[in-house]
Amino acid sequence: MAGGYFVFPHVYRYPDLLRPELPAGFFASQVLLPIVGIALYVVAALLGRLVHPLVAVGIFAAVVGYDAWTGQGLDSRL
């Protein structure tokens, strides 16, 4: 799910693809979002293996909420 955020750096390099009402640095500021999402998946997998599978299920559910919260970009949600 977080892999879709990797398109942000690509869009940032092609400003003609951006909507005019978005701030100039909007997509550049979103680069950290996929790293956090992928890191949460890795942590969930490790904890699910080392601690208990239900811990991983809880983190996976939290990642879905994280993706929903940041799906339109973090700045638009704050």
C-alpha positions in Angstrom: 0.0 0.0 0.0 2.8 2.4 0.8 4.5 1.8 -2.5 2.2 4.1 -4.3 3.8 7.1 -2.5 7.0 6.5 -4.5 5.4 8.4 -7.4 5.7 11.7 -5.4 9.4 12.3 -6.4 8.5 11.6 -10.0 5.6 14.0 -10.0 7.7 16.6 -8.3 10.2 16.6 -11.2 7.4 17.2 -13.7 5.6 20.3 -12.5 3.2 20.3 -15.5 1.5 17.3 -13.9 0.7 19.2 -10.7 -2.6 21.0 -10.1 -2.0 24.7 -10.0 -3.6 25.1 -6.5 -1.0 22.8 -4.8 2.0 24.4 -3.1 5.3 24.1 -5.0 6.9 21.8 -2.5 3.9 19.6 -1.7 5.2 16.4 -3.3 8.8 16.9 -2.1 7.5 17.1 1.5 5.7 13.7 1.1 8.8 11.6 0.4 9.0 10.4 4.0 5.5 8.8 3.9 6.4 5.6 2.0 9.4 5.0 4.2 7.2 5.1 7.3 4.6 2.8 5.8 7.1 0.3 4.6 9.0 0.4 8.0 5.7 -0.3 9.8 5.1 -3.4 7.6 8.6 -4.6 8.4 8.2 -4.0 12.1 4.8 -5.8 12.0 6.3 -8.8 10.3 9.2 -9.1 12.7 7.0 -8.6 15.8 4.5 -11.1 14.4 7.2 -13.7 14.0 9.1 -13.0 17.3 6.3 -12.0 19.7 2.8 -13.0 18.6 0.9 -13.0 15.3 -1.8 -10.8 16.8 0.7 -8.0 17.4 1.3 -8.0 13.6 -2.4 -8.0 12.9 -2.8 -4.9 15.1 0.0 -3.1 13.4 -1.3 -4.1 9.9 -4.6 -2.6 10.9 -2.9 0.6 12.1 -1.0 0.8 8.7 -4.4 0.8 6.9 -5.4 3.7 9.0 -2.1 5.4 8.4 -2.5 5.0 4.6 -6.0 6.3 4.8 -4.9 9.3 6.9 -2.0 10.2 4.6 -3.6 9.1 1.3 -4.2 12.7 0.2 -0.9 14.0 1.6 -0.1 14.8 5.1 -0.3 18.6 4.7 -3.9 18.5 3.6 -4.8 16.5 6.8 -3.2 18.8 9.4 
